[in-house]
Amino acid sequence: GTLILEDSEINLTRNNYSDYEYPITAIYNKNGILTTNNNEISIEETTETGLSNKKVSLAGITNNGGTTTLTGDTITIKNGKNAYGIQTTSGSIAMQSGTIDVNSQTAYGIFIDNATVTLGIKDGSGLKTADMSTSNPEVRAIGSTAGIGVKNNNGTFYFYDGKLIGNTYAKPETAQEIETGFEARYFLVHSDETITEVPF
C-alpha cells in the first residue's frame, strides 16, 4: 500500500517496568510506499528507581522491503539498549532533509542492512557553486557504549548532502557515490563533548 504522512507527531514512551521486551518502532514499512513530510517522531524509554531495567531496541522508522522518502522530518530517540533513527533491512530509503538525533546505550543514526539509503539530493554539476548542504540532513548518534552515525552492513549508501555525527564513528568506510566536489568538505564527529573535523 501507499501512505503519505504530513505535519504529524508520533510520541512513544516505554517504562522500564514493562514486561514487553520486544523491539519497538514508531513507523514500520513492509513492502509499501511511504512518504513523510515535516513530522516529529520521538521515542523515549524512561527508568524508575527500584525496578529492573529491561531495556529494549527502539527505532524511529523501520523499512523492510519498502520504499520510504523523508523530507523535513525530525526523529528523536532517547535511551534504550540499541536505538536506531532509521533501520532498513531491505528496500530503499531516501532522506532528503531533516534531523535524526539518537542517544542510547548503543546508538545508530542510520543502520543499513542489505538495503539502499540516499542522504540528500544529487546536484551533479561538480561546480563550487553547486547547491550542496553540509548541515542538512543531520544524522547524530551518541551512545554510552557506542554512537555510530551511519552503519552500512552489505548495503548501498549514496551521500549527497548533510552532516554525520557519532561519538564512536560518524560514517561508514565507503559510500557508493558522493556528490562531485563534496569530497573536500568536512563532517563532524562528536567525541567526549568536543567536536573533531574528519574528512570523508
N, C-alpha and C positions, 0 to 999 in steps of 0.2 A: 504494500500500500504506500500511499504518499501522505506526508504530514508536513505542514508549514506552521511553525511556532514563532510568534512575534510578540515583542513587548510584554513578556510574561515573567513571573517569578516562581521559581521552584525551590522551596526550602525544606530540607530534611534534617532531622535531629535524631541521633540514636544514643540512648543512655547505656552506660557500661553494665547496668544490672539486667539488661535484656538477655534472654536465653537464645535469641535469634543470632546465630553465629555464621550466617551465610553472607556472601558479598552483597553490598548494597549499591545500586546505581540509580542516578536520578532519571536518566533517559537511556533507554535500550532500543537500538535499531537493529532488527534482524531482517535482513534481505529486503528492506524497504528503501524509500527515498525520503530523506529528512532534510528540511531546510529550516534553519533557525536564524532569527534576526533580532538583535538588541534585547536578549533575555538575560535575566540574572538567575544563575543556578548555584545553589550552595548546599553543602552537606557538612555537618559537624557532629563529631562523636564527643559527648560530654562524659565526665567521670564524676563519681560520687564517693566521698570518703567512706572507707569501711567495706566497700563492695569489691568483689573480684573484678579484675579488669579484663573483659573478654573483647579485646579489640578485633575488628574485622576489616576486610578490604572495602574501600569506598571508591566510587568512580562517578565523575560528573556525567560523562557520556560514554557509553559502550557501544561500539559499532561491530556487528557480527554479520558480515556479508552484505551490508547495506551501502548506500551512497549518501554521505552526510556533508552538507555545506553550512558553515557557520560564518556569520557576519555580525560583528559588533557585540558579541555575547561576552558576559563575564562569568567565569566558572571559578568558584572558591571552595576549597576543601580544607577542613581543619581536623587534625588528629586522625585516628585510625591506624591500623597496622601497616597495610600497604594502601596507598592512595594514588589515584590516577585522575588527572584532569580529563584526559581523553584516553580511552583504552580501545584499541581496534585489533581484532583478531583475524579479520578478513574484510574484503571490500575496500572502500576508499573514503577518505575524509579530506575536505578542503577547508582550512581555516583562513579566511580572507582577512579578517581583522578581529580584534577583541583581546581579552585578557584571560589567562589561566594562572591561578595562584594556589599552590598546594603546599600545605605544611602538615607533616605527619611523621610517623616513625620512619618509614621508607616512602619517599615522595617521588612520583613521576609526573612531570608536566604532561608529556605525551608518551604513550607506550605503543610501539608499532610491532605487531607480530604477524608476519605473512600478509601484510596489507600495504596500501599506498596512502601516504599523507603528504599534502601540499600545504605549505605555510606561506601565506601572502599571495600576490598576483604577479605573474610574469610580465615584465615590461618588454624585454627582448632587444632593446635598442643598443645596449652596451655603451651608451653615452654617459658622461659625467652628470649631465642634466636629467638623466632618466628618473622617472618617478618611483624611487625606491625608498622604503622606510626602514630605519634601523631601530624603531621603537614599537611599531605596531604591525603585526600581533606581538604581544609579550607573553612568554611562557616562563613561569617561575616555579621552581620546586626546591623547597628547603626541608630537609629531613634530619631528625635526631640521629638516625643511623646512616642514611644516605639520601641525597637530593639530586635527582637527575632530570635535567630539562627535557631532553628527548632521548629515549632509548629505542634503538632500532634493532629488532631481532628478526632477521631474514625478511625485511620489508623493503619498501621503496620510499625515500624521503626527498621531496623537492623543496628547496629553501629559497624563496624569492624576496621576502620581506620579514622584518621583525627582529626580536631580541630574545635570546635564550639565557636563562639564569638557573644555576644549580649550585649547591654547596659541595657536591661531590664532583660532578662534571655537568656541563651545560648541554653539550652537543654530542651526537653520535660521531663515530670515527670518520664516516664519509656521508656525503649526500649524492644522490644520483645526478642532481643538477642544481647549480646555484646561479642566480641572476648574473649575467655577464657584467663585470666591473664591480661585483659585490664582494669578491674575494678579499679585497683590501680593507673592507670595513671590519670593525671590531664589535664583538659581542661580549656581554658581561657574565662573569661567573661570581657568585656571591660565596665568600668563604670567611667564616668567623667574623661576620658583621663588617667585613671590609670588601671593597669592590676591586677586582683584578680584571684588567682587559686582556682578552685572549683572542687571537685571530682565528678565523675559521680555517 
